[in-house]
Amino acid sequence: MVIVNDRNLITTRPQLELQIGCDRNFQSFISHQYAAYPFRLSRCFRLDTDRPQRAYLYLMNASPGLLAQDRIETTIKLNDFTQLYLTDQAALKVHSMPASGTSAQVVQHIQIGKKACLEYVPEPIILYADAEFNQRSRLTLHPTGQLFWSEIILPGRLARQEWYQFRHYRSRLQVVHSDGTPLFTDAMFLAGQTNPFKDRPLFSALPAIANLITVLPETDLTPLTDLLSSHSPSVQRLQAEHSRLPNCNGLLIRAIADSASTLKAYIHFVLNQIRQLTQQALLPEVPK
Amino acid sequence: MTGNRSVLDSRLALMQLSDSFFPSGSFTLSHGLESLAHSGQIQSPQDFQDFLHILLYQKVGSSDLVALLHAYQASQSAALDEIRQADLSLFAQTLIQPVREAQGKSGRALLMVARSTWPDRQLDWLADQISVGQCHGLHPVVFAVVGRAAGLEPSDILLAYLHSFVTGLCGAAIRLGVLGHLKAQLVLKAIAPELETVIAQATDLTLEDMWTCTPLIDIAQMGHQHLPQRQFMT
């Protein structure tokens, strides 16, 4: 696949290739990595004190953010029995693209092997004025693989009163079984400047949007759904609900909030509930 | 004479199918309106109109109607696998369980009534597919095949679907005390010119392009099951 990024560099490789393997003690490690501009990958941290099998990795982006015509591709593979917590260091800023018709694109290919577990907790996406951003993610999940996926979308630099001034944000997350059978697709198109509902309370009273997805095969989700239902945050700051996903044992959680920090705290809460349910160590402090 | 008769049959079928009297069970759906009315987030006719517009433009026109149109075209060319594909794609993209279940229930209810009203091989095939678990029989997809079996043109079937959706929601708003009967008629009149725009949006999209973006309404639909008392399925 030919990739053209913001430096007009033509390459045949994704900017990031990452493969996680595990040793005989089931400790996950980086078995293969290749990172080209704008990415760098941190070393592997062991933040769980009890059972340090899980690898904690930071994806570092050396660029100021996404610019017009950027096309970023990443490939991540979790081999069987591996565990990875993947995050980044700072929000993804999608900068202004004054020339109409230009956009930035991110394509992610992720494979999760047998009994492997991916927790993907990136920082928010901030859509600057005149930004246009398309994101496609394809996750291939082994029937016993576990997934926690989160994203936060901010419709502008809210602290500067920049509000729905971007052009659009399009996202398509497709999750398939390892045999290629489609499980579910979460596809979203968020219009900015032309959005007729941007000032309607029923659409944007709480401006920050989060989508959380978890797939936990062989786990009874009822205790988790009961806990999430009984969690009652202030509706002025956060609204969230959950639903069972189609074709798999998983949950979709939609949340809207007054700020990214409220959503980050909620994501932290949900992930901890999942870890408790699956008898894993609670989320440690992940320094940033 | 035969031609006039055929047009008349088609018009009558259109009215029959889009009539809220047609027993497809869609009058049991509020699409999150009941939750939002209960929490006080929808209180006025203006709030209801916003709700209706957001649903029409950000979900029905960008997802349900796309699957419906795809299934209709497949039904016209007897491409049965394509009908199934429309059903499976919409199912995989309808991430809210109560909505999936309601779409399936009302689709199967529609199919049951339609098979006796407009006997057709594809309707029988669809029933067989549902019974063996190869298809979910979601309402928009069944509606498309029923519309084709009843001899409706694509523009008519799309209008019939939207009309029945909008009148169903106005009925729900009346029952919930958000709208009065007279105001409901004004809402229906005001929304009519926009239905063509919603249809145009749907005709530009493929199954791969389907999307939704109704975060607060999604949350209301998911939370509906927790209401202490419910008049509606969703």
Interface residues (C-beta under 8 A of the other chain):
Chain A: R170 R172 P182 L183 F184 T185 D186 A187 M188 F189 L190 P196 F197 R200 P201 L202 F203 A205 L206 I209 S229 V235 Q239 A240 E241 H242 S243 R244 L245 P246 N247 L252 R254 A255 I256
Chain B: L36 S39 Q41 I42 D47 D50 F51 H53 I54 Y57 Q58 S62 L88 S89 F91 A92 Q93 T94 L95 I96 Q97 P98 R100 M210 W211 T212 C213 T214 P215 L216 I217 D218 I219 A220 Q221 M222 G223 H226
